[in-house]
């Protein structure tokens, strides 16, 4: 039961970050041509990190009772790295003056 509750929370966290990435992707279209390429590269990197976090969730789901704790730590590190990357991308986007929010 504890693992299932953790997985549900982990999936929600990842979903929220994926929504932020999608939002950044939509907003990048309005960026200056020079900045747009940089944002596209950054967004691709974030999507790759999100995929890695999703793989860690799946590893937790299929892990044995004794090993899912270590996998949980791996996921926490991956999701924190993704969160920081999303925050940096949002900050950089705002600095360009292209933010329409």
Sine and cosine of phi, psi and omega as CSV:
sin_phi,cos_phi,sin_psi,cos_psi,sin_omega,cos_omega
0.00,0.00,-0.66,0.75,-0.01,-1.00
-0.88,0.48,-0.68,0.74,0.00,-1.00
-0.90,0.45,-0.69,0.72,-0.01,-1.00
-0.88,0.47,-0.65,0.76,0.04,-1.00
-0.90,0.43,-0.67,0.74,0.03,-1.00
-0.89,0.46,-0.70,0.71,0.00,-1.00
-0.87,0.49,-0.64,0.76,0.01,-1.00
-0.89,0.46,-0.71,0.71,0.03,-1.00
-0.91,0.41,-0.65,0.76,0.00,-1.00
-0.89,0.45,-0.68,0.74,0.02,-1.00
-0.90,0.43,-0.62,0.79,0.05,-1.00
-0.90,0.43,-0.68,0.73,0.02,-1.00
-0.88,0.48,-0.71,0.70,0.00,-1.00
-0.91,0.42,-0.64,0.77,0.03,-1.00
-0.87,0.49,-0.70,0.71,0.01,-1.00
-0.88,0.48,-0.67,0.75,0.01,-1.00
-0.93,0.37,-0.60,0.80,0.07,-1.00
-0.90,0.44,-0.59,0.81,0.07,-1.00
-0.90,0.44,-0.64,0.77,0.05,-1.00
-0.89,0.45,-0.66,0.75,0.02,-1.00
-0.90,0.44,-0.69,0.73,0.04,-1.00
-0.87,0.49,-0.66,0.75,0.02,-1.00
-0.90,0.45,-0.69,0.72,0.05,-1.00
-0.87,0.49,-0.65,0.76,-0.01,-1.00
-0.88,0.47,-0.68,0.73,0.02,-1.00
-0.92,0.40,-0.64,0.77,-0.03,-1.00
-0.96,0.29,-0.44,0.90,-0.01,-1.00
-0.90,0.44,-0.43,0.90,0.01,-1.00
-0.86,0.51,-0.53,0.85,-0.04,-1.00
-1.00,0.06,-0.03,1.00,-0.03,-1.00
-0.96,0.28,0.36,-0.93,0.08,-1.00
-0.85,0.53,0.44,-0.90,-0.07,-1.00
-0.82,0.57,-0.71,0.70,-0.02,-1.00
-0.89,0.45,-0.68,0.73,-0.03,-1.00
-0.96,0.29,-0.52,0.85,-0.06,-1.00
-0.84,0.54,-0.71,0.71,-0.01,-1.00
-0.88,0.48,-0.64,0.76,0.03,-1.00
-0.90,0.43,-0.67,0.74,0.01,-1.00
-0.92,0.40,-0.62,0.78,0.02,-1.00
-0.88,0.47,-0.69,0.72,0.04,-1.00
-0.89,0.45,-0.68,0.73,0.00,-1.00
-0.90,0.43,-0.66,0.75,0.00,-1.00
-0.91,0.41,-0.65,0.76,0.05,-1.00
-0.88,0.48,-0.64,0.77,0.05,-1.00
-0.90,0.44,-0.67,0.74,0.03,-1.00
-0.90,0.43,-0.64,0.77,0.03,-1.00
-0.90,0.43,-0.60,0.80,0.05,-1.00
-0.90,0.43,-0.67,0.74,0.05,-1.00
-0.91,0.42,-0.62,0.79,0.04,-1.00
-0.90,0.43,-0.63,0.77,0.05,-1.00
-0.89,0.45,-0.65,0.76,0.04,-1.00
-0.89,0.46,-0.66,0.75,0.03,-1.00
-0.91,0.42,-0.65,0.76,0.04,-1.00
-0.87,0.49,-0.64,0.76,0.03,-1.00
-0.90,0.44,-0.59,0.81,0.03,-1.00
-0.93,0.37,-0.58,0.81,0.08,-1.00
-0.88,0.47,-0.70,0.71,0.00,-1.00
-0.90,0.43,-0.58,0.81,0.05,-1.00
-0.91,0.42,-0.63,0.77,0.05,-1.00
-0.89,0.45,-0.68,0.73,-0.03,-1.00
-0.86,0.51,-0.60,0.80,-0.09,-1.00
-0.99,-0.16,-0.06,1.00,-0.06,-1.00
-0.96,0.28,0.40,-0.92,0.09,-1.00
-0.95,0.31,0.27,-0.96,-0.05,-1.00
-0.86,0.51,-0.55,0.84,-0.06,-1.00
-0.98,0.18,-0.38,0.92,-0.14,-0.99
-0.95,-0.31,-0.11,0.99,-0.09,-1.00
-0.95,0.32,-0.37,0.93,0.03,-1.00
-0.88,0.48,-0.69,0.72,0.04,-1.00
-0.92,0.40,-0.63,0.78,0.03,-1.00
-0.91,0.42,-0.55,0.83,0.06,-1.00
-0.88,0.48,-0.68,0.73,0.04,-1.00
-0.88,0.47,-0.65,0.76,0.04,-1.00
-0.88,0.48,-0.67,0.75,0.03,-1.00
-0.90,0.43,-0.70,0.72,-0.01,-1.00
-0.85,0.53,-0.66,0.75,0.05,-1.00
-0.90,0.43,-0.68,0.73,-0.01,-1.00
-0.91,0.40,-0.68,0.74,-0.04,-1.00
-0.95,0.33,-0.55,0.83,0.05,-1.00
-0.93,0.38,-0.66,0.75,0.06,-1.00
-0.88,0.48,-0.68,0.73,0.04,-1.00
-0.90,0.43,-0.70,0.71,0.00,-1.00
-0.86,0.51,-0.72,0.70,0.02,-1.00
-0.89,0.45,-0.64,0.77,0.03,-1.00
-0.90,0.44,-0.66,0.75,0.03,-1.00
-0.90,0.43,-0.70,0.71,0.01,-1.00
-0.88,0.48,-0.68,0.74,0.03,-1.00
-0.89,0.46,-0.67,0.74,-0.01,-1.00
-0.90,0.44,-0.67,0.75,0.02,-1.00
-0.89,0.45,-0.71,0.70,0.01,-1.00
-0.88,0.47,-0.70,0.72,-0.02,-1.00
-0.91,0.42,-0.63,0.78,0.01,-1.00
-0.89,0.46,-0.67,0.74,0.02,-1.00
-0.91,0.42,-0.57,0.82,0.01,-1.00
-0.92,0.39,-0.44,0.90,-0.02,-1.00
-0.97,0.25,-0.26,0.97,-0.03,-1.00
0.99,0.15,0.21,0.98,-0.04,-1.00
-0.99,-0.15,0.08,1.00,-0.06,-1.00
-0.97,0.24,0.83,-0.55,-0.01,-1.00
-0.99,-0.15,0.14,0.99,-0.02,-1.00
-0.94,0.34,0.00,0.00,0.00,0.00
